[in-house]
Amino acid sequence: MPPTPQIRPQSVSAQPVTRRTVLKAGATLLLSVLAPHAAHAAQILAVRVWPAEDYTRVTLENDSVLKVTHFIVKDPERMVVDIEGLELNPTLKGLVAKIQSGDPYIQQVRVGQNRPNVVRLVFDLKEEVKPQVFTLAPVGAYQHRLIFDLYPVRQPDLIAAMIEKREWSSDAKPPLTTAAPEQPAPPAPVAVAPQPLPELAKPDVAEAAPPKPEHKPERRPDGKPAAPQKVLRMITIALDPGHGGEDPGASGRGGSREKDVVLAIAKRLKAKLEEQPNIRVMMTRDADFFVPLGMRVEKARKVQADLFVSIHADAFVEPSARGSSVFVLSEKGASSTAARWLANKENLADSIGGVNINKSQDKQLASVLFDLSTTAQINDSLKLGKAVLNEIGGINRLHKGSVEQAGFAVLKAPDIPSILIETAFISNPEEEAKLTDNAYQDKLAEAIVTGIRRYFAKNPPLAKSRQT
């Protein structure tokens, strides 16, 4: 029986091996090796710069993890960054134009292809800095991020900065309150207001030396002794506009962003508070940059704030949700499911805003934040929250008629009464319009000031000396 030729493949195997066949096979093999590398080449998707007095942040958003090295060069000050596995593209070149003339720390940046697959960035600096370079995994709307945080070598003294700015009013207006001393002060021969601050009264010195003639009370034109001048304790209030920088917070359908709205409200509130002669205000941020949650608490404690007021704008999946709310810290769980959900959402700010976990202050603060004094702080916070909520209820509908509690990380200063105000639902079109209206922002700020005044009228701040 003759063999069947169709069983044997007659194409390819029957053809002689030629130079053309070898070249085709080699090209196919080369493409198969190179194709995966081309498909996974890193791409810079966006560049962002957030200049601020606290620090300047430069963000490179990309589609994969980048390998980076950096070093400082002196005389003049420069930071050199080499990024491997990257080819220069127009997006990265656009970083040059994003450096602002008013940036406190960066003079300019130069971008170039240092060698194949390595891009070099050279930051010409205005002063010596302490750089933090780290990466962030994808979260929310962001993909991989490479972060450069440039901090000043000499950190400013926040109290000195407030005194230097002298932004509070010196007009002769009724004081918010007078200080209540922790212990009754011994009587002194020099006439002063009742309940003076211990550090101002200095009774031990007064008892050792008799009063001198020049310390006699001043007399009015009619010859009668003038009333003793009251000694006022300066009250420090920390205002905390939520989110900022890489973290926009919630967004409204009209395009407004929570971080912008709450910053505008906080600035109005600051101005109104500083109209009081014995009030000064420290803002955790006064521009569009991100401040980690732990750092917000640390800033308030550094200036020995008497109150901490965090300002936010709520959002929900249903646009019909509306109303203002006030929250304080809870040690034993949230007061409602909604409060727990909101606290969890707000506590994600560090993940979205971007925190260098290797430099995080959380470990340093952990032993302080959960001090036994937290219970007293919560009680005072509830009093403050109730006073403020009652006033806000006069200008806007309340989401809930009582102060709620949950585990907000930003409210965990154990020695400072702290509240978080959800001014309104930015996800509600009607309330979004209110939040972006100048007149409404003004009314809201006035209501918060009135609430704070009512709180201090019943709870005068204790006299205290500066801690170091």
ABEGO torsion letter per residue (X at the ends): XBBBAAABBABGAABBBBAAAAAAAAAAAAAAAAAAAAAABBBBABBBBBBBAABBBBBBBBABBBBBBBBBBBOBBBBBBBBBGBBBBAAAAAAAAABBAABAABABBBBBBABBGBBBBBBBBABBBBBBBBBBBBBEABBBBBBBBBBBABBBBAAAAAAAAGABBABBBBBABBBBBABBBBBBABBBBBGBBAAAAGAAAAAABBBBAAABBBBBAAGBBBBBBBBBBBBBBBBBBBEEEABAEBBBAAGBBAAAAAAAAAAAAAAAAAABAABBBBBABABBBBBBAAAAAAAAAAAGBABBBBBBBBBBABAABBEBBBBBBBAAEBABAAAAAAAAAAAAAAAAAEBBAAABAAAAAAAAAABAAAAAAAAAAAAAAAAAAAAAAAABBBABABBBBBBBAAAABAABBBBBBBABBAABAAAAAAAABAAAAAAAAAAAAAAAAAAAAABBBBBBBBBX
